[in-house]
Amino acid sequence: MLRGPSSLLLATALAVAASGCAVGGPGAAIGGADDDEVTTTTHVRQAENGPLPDPPLGDPMELWRGDRRLTLPRGGETFRELPRAGILVDLDSGEVLWEHAPRRSLPIASVTKVMTSLIVDAHTEPDDLVRISRAAAHQPGSAVGVLPAGRKVRVDTLQYGLMLSSGNDAARALAEHVGGGTMAPFVRRMNDQARALGLRCTRFSNPSGFEETRYQRQARNRSCAEDLAVLARVVLDRPRIAKVARTYRVVRRIPGKQKRVELYNHNPLLREGYRGTIGLKTGFTNAAGRCLVAVVERNGRRLAVVLLHSPDPGKQARSILNRGFRLVGPA
C-alpha cells in the first residue's frame, strides 16, 4: 500500500477521474472531451428547471425627484380623503411631480390586467385564434360575457375585452392560450416580468386580479403606485396595447349566435372626454377599493397618474392632472 504524498496524489487523481471533472472546474471533462457533453447536460438541467424567464419587455424608466412638486389642496371636496397611495409622473422624463405613499403595497384588482396585456402582446399575434375553455367562459366578476365556450376568438378581440370591459373571461382565455392550456405558466411569466422590470412591490396570483377577499392583507395581486407608473410607460410604448388602451368604444366579431360584441372602456377620463387621455386601466374589488392608472398626453408631454383605493378616482385624477400640466407647461 502506498503511503505519504504519492498516495495522496494517486487518490486525488482517482477521485477526479471518477467524478468526470477536470481541474478546469465542474462540468469539464477529463482528456479534452468535446463541449457537446457539457451543452447537453446544461440543456437537460434547464429543461428540468423550466424555461428561462423572459427578458424585460421594455425599458423601465428611472424615477427621480426634482424641485418641481405639486401640492394638493386639503379640506376641499375633492381631496377631503386622499387615496391610500398615489403618484403623478412625467412619463417621458421619469420626474415625480406628486406622490403619496408611493411604495405602499396594496391590492390592485383589475389593474393586474395591465401586466396580462404586456405578456399577451409579447407572445401572440393579433390574428391568432384562442379556444375559449368552459372555465374561461364562466369566470366570475366582470366579463365580456358572450365568449362562446369551445369556439375560437381572435387575440385582438380578446385584448379589447381585457382592457375595455375588464373581462375576467378574456384574461383567463388569453392566459390559457399563452400558457399552453393552463394559467400557472402564464402567472409565472407575469411575476418573472415584474422582477425583470425591477418592480419591487408587484406580485400576481392570477391574470385577472379578481379575488374574493374582504381584507387588503389577504389579497395576492398586489403592487404600488410607483411600480404601476413604471409599468404604464412600458406597456404604452407597445403600439398594439397603446391602440387598445386609448379606445373608448369598439365593435368586434365573435363566433356563435351573438355574432358581434360592443365594448366600452371603463376609464372615467375617456368616458368623460378628458382631453388627451390615452389610457390606461381601472380596477375595483372590496379589498382594493377603486383604482385607476390614467395617462394623458398634451403639448408633447405624457403625464401618468396612479390612484389606489381612491374615494373618487375620476375626479381626483382630473384635478391632479390639471395641476400637473400647469406645473410642467409645454414640452
C-alpha positions in Angstrom: 0.0 0.0 0.0 1.3 3.4 -1.0 1.7 6.0 1.8 2.7 9.6 2.1 2.4 12.3 -0.7 2.4 9.8 -3.5 -0.7 8.0 -2.2 -2.4 11.4 -1.7 -1.7 12.4 -5.4 -3.0 9.0 -6.6 -6.2 9.3 -4.6 -6.8 12.8 -5.9 -6.4 11.7 -9.5 -8.7 8.7 -9.0 -11.4 11.0 -7.4 -11.2 13.4 -10.3 -11.5 10.6 -12.9 -14.4 9.1 -11.1 -16.3 12.4 -11.0 -15.8 13.1 -14.7 -14.4 16.6 -13.8 -11.2 18.2 -15.0 -9.2 20.6 -13.0 -10.8 23.3 -15.0 -13.9 23.1 -12.8 -17.3 21.4 -12.5 -18.8 20.1 -15.8 -15.4 20.0 -17.7 -14.4 16.6 -19.0 -11.1 14.8 -18.5 -8.9 14.3 -21.5 -10.4 17.2 -23.6 -13.8 15.6 -24.4 -15.8 17.8 -26.7 -18.2 20.5 -25.4 -21.3 18.7 -26.6 -21.5 16.7 -23.4 -21.4 19.9 -21.3 -24.0 21.6 -23.5 -26.3 18.5 -23.4 -26.1 18.4 -19.6 -26.9 22.1 -19.4 -29.9 21.7 -21.6 -31.2 18.8 -19.6 -30.9 20.7 -16.4 -32.6 23.7 -17.9 -35.5 21.5 -19.2 -35.8 20.2 -15.7 -35.9 23.7 -14.2 -38.4 25.0 -16.8 -38.0 27.7 -19.5 -35.7 30.6 -19.0 -37.5 33.7 -17.7 -38.4 36.4 -20.2 -36.0 39.4 -20.6 -37.5 42.8 -19.8 -40.2 43.6 -22.3 -39.4 47.2 -22.4 -37.0 49.8 -21.0 -38.2 50.7 -17.5 -37.8 54.4 -16.7 -35.8 55.7 -13.8 -38.0 57.8 -11.5 -36.4 60.9 -10.0 -37.4 63.8 -7.8 -36.6 67.4 -8.7 -37.6 70.8 -7.4 -41.0 70.9 -9.1 -43.6 69.5 -6.6 -47.3 69.6 -6.8 -49.2 70.4 -3.6 -52.8 69.3 -3.4 -55.4 71.4 -1.5 -56.6 69.7 1.6 -60.0 70.1 3.1 -61.9 70.7 -0.2 -64.4 68.2 -1.5 -62.0 66.5 -4.0 -59.2 65.8 -1.5 -61.0 65.6 1.8 -60.0 62.0 1.7 -56.8 61.0 -0.1 -56.3 57.7 -1.9 -54.4 55.2 0.1 -51.5 55.6 -2.4 -50.8 57.7 -5.5 -48.3 59.2 -7.8 -48.1 61.7 -10.7 -45.1 61.1 -13.1 -43.9 62.8 -16.3 -43.9 59.6 -18.3 -41.1 60.6 -20.7 -38.6 62.1 -18.2 -39.5 60.0 -15.2 -39.8 63.1 -12.9 -42.1 62.5 -10.0 -44.4 65.6 -9.6 -46.6 64.4 -6.7 -46.7 61.3 -4.5 -48.5 59.9 -1.6 -47.2 56.6 -0.1 -45.8 55.6 -3.5 -44.3 52.3 -2.3 -47.2 51.1 -0.2 -48.1 47.6 -1.2 -51.8 47.4 -1.9 -54.3 45.2 -3.8 -54.8 46.4 -7.4 -57.8 44.4 -8.6 -58.2 44.6 -12.4 -55.2 46.9 -12.8 -53.5 43.4 -12.8 -54.6 43.2 -16.5 -52.0 45.8 -17.5 -49.3 43.1 -16.9 -51.6 40.5 -18.5 -51.8 42.7 -21.7 -48.0 43.0 -21.8 -47.3 39.3 -21.6 -50.0 38.6 -24.3 -48.6 41.3 -26.6 -45.1 39.7 -26.4 -46.3 36.1 -27.1 -49.1 36.4 -29.6 -50.1 37.9 -32.9 -53.4 39.9 -33.3 -55.0 37.3 -35.6 -54.0 34.2 -33.5 -57.1 32.2 -32.6 -57.8 31.4 -28.9 -60.1 28.5 -28.0 -62.4 29.5 -25.2 -62.4 26.9 -22.4 -65.5 26.3 -20.3 -63.7 27.6 -17.3 -62.8 30.9 -19.1 -66.4 31.4 -20.4 -67.8 31.1 -16.8 -65.3 33.3 -14.9 -66.9 35.3 -12.0 -66.7 39.0 -11.8 -66.5 41.5 -14.7 -66.7 39.8 -18.1 -67.1 40.3 -21.8 -70.0 37.9 -21.1 -70.7 36.4 -24.5 -67.5 34.4 -25.2 -68.6 31.1 -26.7 -67.2 28.0 -24.9 -65.5 25.6 -27.3 -65.2 28.2 -30.1 -62.2 30.2 -31.2 -61.9 34.0 -30.9 -59.1 36.3 -32.2 -56.5 37.5 -29.8 -57.1 41.2 -30.7 -60.8 40.8 -29.9 -59.9 39.4 -26.5 -57.4 42.2 -25.9 -60.2 44.7 -26.3 -62.3 42.6 -23.9 -59.5 42.5 -21.5 -58.7 46.2 -21.4 -62.0 47.9 -22.1 -64.6 45.7 -20.5 -62.1 44.4 -17.9 -63.2 40.9 -18.8 -62.0 38.2 -16.4 -63.2 35.7 -19.1 -60.9 37.3 -21.6 -58.0 37.3 -19.1 -58.3 33.6 -18.4 -58.7 32.6 -22.1 -55.6 34.6 -23.1 -53.6 33.2 -20.2 -54.5 29.6 -21.0 -53.6 30.2 -24.7 -50.1 31.6 -23.9 -49.7 29.2 -21.0 -50.3 26.1 -23.1 -53.7 25.3 -21.7 -53.3 26.3 -18.1 -52.9 29.6 -16.2 -49.9 28.7 -14.0 -47.1 29.2 -16.6 -48.7 32.5 -17.6 -48.8 33.8 -14.0 -45.2 32.6 -13.6 -44.3 34.8 -16.6 -46.1 37.8 -15.1 -44.1 37.5 -11.9 -40.8 36.9 -13.8 -41.5 40.1 -15.9 -42.2 42.1 -12.7 -38.8 41.1 -11.5 -37.2 41.7 -14.8 -38.6 45.3 -14.9 -37.5 46.0 -11.4 -41.0 46.2 -9.9 -40.1 45.6 -6.3 -43.6 45.6 -4.7 -45.5 43.8 -7.5 -46.8 40.2 -7.2 -49.5 38.3 -9.1 -51.6 35.2 -8.4 -53.9 35.3 -11.4 -54.2 37.1 -14.7 -57.4 39.0 -13.9 -57.0 40.5 -10.5 -60.3 39.1 -9.3 -60.1 37.9 -5.7 -62.9 37.2 -3.3 -61.3 38.6 -0.2 -62.6 41.2 2.3 -59.3 42.4 3.7 -56.4 44.1 1.9 -53.8 41.9 3.6 -55.4 38.8 2.1 -55.2 39.9 -1.5 -52.4 38.3 -3.6 -52.4 40.5 -6.7 -50.5 43.5 -5.3 -48.4 46.4 -6.4 -47.6 50.0 -5.5 -48.2 53.4 -7.2 -44.5 53.7 -8.1 -44.3 50.3 -9.8 -47.6 50.9 -11.8 -46.3 54.2 -13.2 -43.2 52.4 -14.5 -45.3 49.6 -15.9 -47.6 52.2 -17.6 -44.7 53.6 -19.6 -43.6 50.1 -20.7 -47.0 49.0 -22.0 -47.8 52.3 -23.7 -44.6 52.1 -25.6 -46.0 49.0 -27.3 -48.2 50.0 -30.3 -50.8 47.2 -30.0 -51.5 47.9 -26.4 -51.5 51.7 -26.9 -54.1 51.4 -29.6 -56.4 49.3 -27.4 -55.9 51.5 -24.3 -57.0 54.7 -25.9 -60.1 53.3 -27.5 -63.4 54.3 -25.9 -65.8 52.1 -27.9 -65.3 49.2 -30.3 -67.4 46.6 -32.1 -65.8 43.2 -32.7 -67.0 40.0 -34.4 -67.3 36.8 -32.4 -68.4 33.3 -33.4 -71.8 32.0 -32.3 -75.3 33.4 -32.2 -74.2 36.8 -30.8 -72.1 37.4 -34.0 -70.6 40.6 -32.6 -69.9 42.4 -29.3 -69.9 46.1 -28.5 -67.3 47.0 -25.9 -66.9 50.3 -23.9 -63.9 51.4 -21.9 -64.3 51.8 -18.1 -61.7 54.6 -17.9 -63.6 57.6 -16.4 -61.4 60.1 -18.2 -62.1 58.5 -21.6 -65.8 58.3 -20.8 -66.0 62.0 -19.9 -63.9 63.1 -22.9 -61.0 64.4 -20.8 -58.7 66.0 -23.4 -55.6 63.9 -24.4 -56.5 60.7 -22.5 -54.6 57.8 -24.0 -55.1 55.1 -21.3 -55.0 53.0 -19.2 -56.9 50.8 -16.7 -59.4 50.8 -13.8 -59.9 48.2 -11.1 -62.2 47.5 -8.2 -62.7 44.9 -5.5 -63.8 45.3 -2.0 -60.3 44.8 -0.8 -58.6 47.0 -3.4 -61.2 49.8 -3.5 -61.4 51.9 -6.6 -58.1 52.1 -8.5 -57.1 53.9 -11.6 -54.0 54.2 -13.8 -54.5 57.1 -16.3 -52.2 58.6 -18.9 -52.9 61.9 -20.7 -50.8 63.5 -23.4 -50.8 67.2 -24.1 -48.4 69.5 -25.9 -45.8 66.8 -26.3 -46.0 65.7 -22.6 -47.4 62.5 -21.2 -48.4 62.5 -17.5 -49.4 59.4 -15.7 -51.4 59.4 -12.5 -51.9 56.3 -10.4 -54.5 56.2 -7.6 -55.0 53.2 -5.4 -58.1 52.8 -3.1 -59.4 56.3 -4.1 -62.8 57.6 -3.0 -63.4 59.1 -6.4 -60.5 58.2 -8.9 -62.0 60.1 -11.8 -62.5 63.4 -10.0 -59.1 63.2 -8.2 -57.3 62.2 -11.4 -58.7 65.2 -13.3 -57.7 67.6 -10.5 -54.2 66.2 -10.2 -53.6 66.2 -13.9 -54.9 69.7 -14.4 -52.5 70.9 -11.8 -49.7 68.8 -13.2 -50.0 70.2 -16.7 -50.0 73.8 -15.3 -46.8 72.9 -13.4 -44.8 71.4 -16.3 -46.0 73.6 -19.1 -45.4 72.6 -22.8 -42.6 70.3 -23.7 
